[in-house]
Amino acid sequence: MEEKIRERLEELRGMLQADGGDLEVVAIEGKKVKLALKGACGCCPHATMTIRDGIQRILREEIDPEIEVERV
């Protein structure tokens, strides 16, 4: 499952990079994914929505409904 998560996150990075941001995978512990947002995403007021309503939703829909994404 970790490999699937990393592959999908790599694809999602392109969208963030197009807006001047990026993400870094800090850790994947089972179904808990810890991400750091960088660049424009790091200080964006919508970063929480990006994590919860974007990245977490996609990972839950496509990989496992119990995945939790946390911003660190």
PyMOL commands that set and color helices and strands:
alter all, ss='L'
color gray80, all
select helices_A, chain A and resi 2-18+47-62
alter helices_A, ss='H'
color red, helices_A
select strands_A, chain A and resi 21-29+32-39+68-71
alter strands_A, ss='S'
color yellow, strands_A
deselect
rebuild
show_as cartoon
